[in-house]
Amino acid sequence: MAATQRGASVALRNGPRFRAVDTITKYSAGHLPTADLGGIAMHPDAVLQLGSLDPQPYAAHAVERNTVFGYRAGRQIYELRAADGSVSVMQSWSQQDDPTIDAQSLAGLGAKLDLPGGWSFDTRILASPLRIVTTATPALVLQDGLGNSYSKES
C-alpha cells in the first residue's frame, strides 16, 4: 500500500532503527508534502535511488537529504574505514537483522561484521564537534552487513 501511494514499485522495511547522531538540522526550500503511510503521517526527508531491490552492504549510495548531522565533542562515534582510507560515520543502528544490537554493544560491533578486504570498524572519542554537511551535495550513505547506516565524512 505504501509503495503504490508514493508511486514506487516497492516499499522496503528499514527498522527498527535508532539514531547515532546528536543533532539533525534539516534545510528545505519550502513546505514538505505529507502523506499517510499505513496510518502514519510522513513527509519525504530524503530521496534515495536504489539500482537493486537487494542493495549490497558497503556500497555507497547518493542520498538527497539537505541536512547537517552533528556529533558533540566528547562522544564516542563508530566508523567504517574503507580500503581507500575514506571514513563513514554511523548515523543510525538497526535491529532489523540483529535484535541484540543496542547502544551499549556498538563499540564491539566490529566483531560481528564481515568486512570487505582492507576495511576496518573503529571507534573514537571526538575531541571537537563533528558535522557532516550535505546541504549542497548528496550524502554518501552505506550500510554494513547488519543494516547499520553510515554517512561518508566530508
C-alpha positions as CSV (number, residue, x, y, z in Angstrom):
1,M,0.0,0.0,0.0
2,A,2.7,2.5,0.9
3,A,4.7,1.9,-2.3
4,T,1.7,2.5,-4.6
5,Q,0.7,5.6,-2.6
6,R,4.2,7.1,-3.3
7,G,4.4,5.9,-7.0
8,A,7.1,3.4,-6.2
9,S,7.4,-0.2,-7.2
10,V,8.2,-1.4,-3.7
11,A,8.5,-0.3,-0.1
12,L,11.3,-1.8,1.9
13,R,11.3,-2.3,5.7
14,N,14.0,-0.2,7.3
15,G,14.0,-0.7,11.1
16,P,13.7,-0.7,13.9
17,R,16.4,2.0,13.6
18,F,18.0,4.2,16.2
19,R,19.9,7.5,15.7
20,A,23.6,7.6,16.4
21,V,23.8,11.4,15.9
22,D,23.3,14.2,18.4
23,T,21.6,16.7,16.2
24,I,19.9,16.8,12.8
25,T,19.3,20.1,11.1
26,K,17.1,19.9,8.0
27,Y,17.1,22.5,5.3
28,S,14.3,22.7,2.8
29,A,13.2,25.2,0.2
30,G,9.6,25.2,1.3
31,H,6.8,23.2,2.8
32,L,7.3,19.4,2.5
33,P,4.2,17.4,1.5
34,T,2.7,15.0,4.0
35,A,1.4,11.5,3.1
36,D,-0.4,8.9,5.1
37,L,1.6,5.7,5.0
38,G,-0.1,2.9,6.8
39,G,-1.8,5.3,9.2
40,I,1.4,7.3,9.9
41,A,1.7,10.9,8.6
42,M,5.1,11.2,7.0
43,H,7.0,13.6,4.7
44,P,10.0,12.8,2.4
45,D,13.1,13.8,4.3
46,A,15.4,12.1,1.9
47,V,15.4,10.6,-1.6
48,L,17.4,7.5,-2.5
49,Q,17.5,5.8,-5.8
50,L,18.5,2.2,-5.5
51,G,19.7,0.3,-8.5
52,S,18.6,-3.0,-7.0
53,L,15.9,-4.2,-4.6
54,D,18.7,-6.1,-2.8
55,P,21.3,-3.4,-2.1
56,Q,24.7,-4.7,-1.3
57,P,26.4,-3.9,2.0
58,Y,29.3,-1.5,2.0
59,A,28.2,0.1,-1.3
60,A,27.7,3.9,-1.0
61,H,24.5,5.4,-2.4
62,A,23.9,9.1,-3.0
63,V,21.0,10.4,-0.8
64,E,19.4,13.8,-1.4
65,R,18.6,15.0,2.2
66,N,19.8,18.6,2.7
67,T,20.9,18.1,6.3
68,V,23.7,18.7,8.8
69,F,24.3,15.8,11.1
70,G,26.0,16.9,14.4
71,Y,28.1,14.9,16.8
72,R,29.1,16.6,20.1
73,A,32.7,16.8,21.4
74,G,33.5,14.1,23.9
75,R,31.1,11.5,22.5
76,Q,32.1,8.1,21.1
77,I,31.4,7.6,17.4
78,Y,31.6,4.4,15.3
79,E,33.3,4.4,11.9
80,L,33.9,2.3,8.9
81,R,37.2,2.9,7.2
82,A,37.2,1.8,3.6
83,A,40.3,0.3,1.8
84,D,40.8,3.7,0.1
85,G,41.1,5.4,3.5
86,S,37.7,7.2,3.3
87,V,35.7,7.2,6.6
88,S,32.0,6.8,7.1
89,V,30.4,7.7,10.5
90,M,27.5,5.7,11.9
91,Q,24.3,7.7,11.6
92,S,21.9,5.0,12.9
93,W,21.9,1.4,14.0
94,S,19.3,-1.1,13.2
95,Q,17.8,-4.1,15.0
96,Q,16.2,-5.5,11.8
97,D,18.9,-8.1,11.2
98,D,20.3,-8.4,14.8
99,P,17.8,-7.5,17.5
100,T,20.6,-7.7,20.2
101,I,22.3,-4.5,18.9
102,D,21.9,-1.7,21.3
103,A,23.7,1.5,22.3
104,Q,25.9,-0.4,24.9
105,S,27.0,-3.0,22.3
106,L,28.0,-0.7,19.5
107,A,31.7,-0.5,20.4
108,G,32.1,-4.2,19.9
109,L,30.1,-4.2,16.6
110,G,33.3,-4.8,14.5
111,A,33.5,-8.4,15.8
112,K,30.0,-9.1,14.2
113,L,30.8,-7.6,10.8
114,D,32.1,-9.4,7.8
115,L,34.1,-6.5,6.4
116,P,35.4,-6.3,2.8
117,G,39.2,-6.7,2.4
118,G,41.1,-3.7,3.6
119,W,38.1,-2.3,5.6
120,S,38.0,-1.7,9.4
121,F,35.5,-0.8,12.1
122,D,36.8,1.7,14.6
123,T,35.5,3.8,17.5
124,R,36.9,7.2,18.6
125,I,36.1,9.9,21.1
126,L,35.6,13.3,19.5
127,A,38.0,16.0,20.7
128,S,35.8,18.6,18.9
129,P,32.3,18.6,17.4
130,L,31.9,16.8,14.1
131,R,29.4,18.0,11.4
132,I,28.5,16.1,8.3
133,V,27.2,18.7,6.0
134,T,25.1,17.6,3.0
135,T,23.2,20.8,2.1
136,A,24.8,21.4,-1.2
137,T,25.7,17.9,-2.3
138,P,24.1,14.5,-1.8
139,A,25.1,12.5,1.2
140,L,27.1,9.3,0.5
141,V,25.5,6.7,2.7
142,L,26.3,3.0,3.1
143,Q,25.1,0.2,5.3
144,D,27.1,-2.6,6.9
145,G,26.2,-6.2,6.7
146,L,23.7,-5.8,9.6
147,G,21.9,-2.8,8.2
148,N,23.5,-0.1,10.3
149,S,23.8,3.1,8.3
150,Y,26.9,5.4,7.9
151,S,27.5,8.8,6.2
152,K,30.7,9.5,4.5
153,E,32.7,12.1,6.3
154,S,33.5,15.1,4.1
